[in-house]
């Protein structure tokens, strides 16, 4: 006969730590919601949505913690085994360059090369698909943001985008 109430609590359980971090973040969100004032349901304050979002986050984080305690989970070390760091580091480097190039070059001239690099290097796509996607997606985003939503985007030195 097996013991059905076997508790699989280990401190190296990654899901347990994820749930605890989520619970701490939820407590912070609730605290900030309370600081902003809740108001009433007919006259909600600026912290109303934040407070109830924090409560939902608490419920989800608690369910993760309970699941981690009752069912166990992978260890922290097993989550990081065989992780290939080159592509995430390359994406971070590309986004850093993009953030520095955005203001001087403008939205279009900085986002088109970013898309092209991401499409060719990160997840290789053939040139006949990468070039149209790299041009059309930022152009479409520029049109939606600038023309439809009337959001100001940096136009850069050349006044493009």
Helices and strands as residue ranges (DSSP letters): H 14-35, H 48-71, H 76-79, H 85-105, H 107-117, I 118-122, H 127-142, I 143-148
